[in-house]
Amino acid sequence: MPIYTFKNKATGEEVTEMISMAKREEKLATGEWEQVITGISGFISDSKSPMTRAGTEWKDKLKEIKKNSGRGNTINV
């Protein structure tokens, strides 16, 4: 389920809830709450390259493809 942040129009209180889209629509329809658009957080990033993440099996598969592709191939392994 998605996570939404709402702000109470009267009090200024902000709450974050994990609710369905239907429940979100019901909450907004009351007129007491407005949705607050927030940035995405909680993602983890690292500096590994896609080739490193793919592992040795992928490199072995590329070597096999290069070997069987014939002359003039441009596959970098």
DABEL-V654228 format. One record per residue. N is the residue number from 1. PHI is phi in whole degrees, -180 to 180 (NA if undefined). OMEGA is omega as a letter, one per 40 degrees, with the letter a starting at -180 (* if undefined). Layout:
n | phi | omega
N | PHI | OMEGA
N | PHI | OMEGA
This chain:
n | phi | omega
1 | NA | i
2 | -74 | i
3 | -109 | a
4 | -122 | i
5 | -113 | a
6 | -120 | i
7 | -124 | i
8 | -74 | a
9 | -66 | a
10 | -83 | a
11 | -101 | a
12 | 82 | i
13 | -66 | i
14 | -111 | i
15 | -131 | i
16 | -117 | a
17 | -134 | i
18 | -102 | a
19 | -138 | i
20 | -73 | i
21 | -64 | i
22 | -64 | i
23 | -65 | i
24 | -61 | i
25 | -62 | i
26 | -62 | a
27 | -64 | i
28 | -70 | a
29 | -68 | i
30 | -67 | a
31 | 87 | a
32 | -82 | a
33 | -121 | i
34 | -129 | a
35 | -81 | i
36 | -105 | i
37 | -84 | a
38 | -120 | i
39 | -76 | i
40 | -82 | i
41 | -135 | i
42 | 94 | i
43 | -85 | i
44 | -108 | i
45 | -125 | i
46 | -142 | a
47 | -106 | i
48 | -74 | i
49 | -80 | i
50 | -59 | i
51 | -66 | i
52 | -67 | i
53 | -67 | a
54 | -67 | i
55 | 92 | a
56 | -72 | i
57 | -63 | i
58 | -67 | i
59 | -63 | i
60 | -63 | i
61 | -66 | i
62 | -63 | i
63 | -63 | i
64 | -65 | i
65 | -63 | a
66 | -62 | a
67 | -62 | a
68 | -92 | a
69 | -88 | i
70 | 91 | a
71 | -72 | i
72 | 77 | i
73 | -73 | a
74 | -119 | a
75 | -78 | i
76 | -96 | a
77 | -111 | *
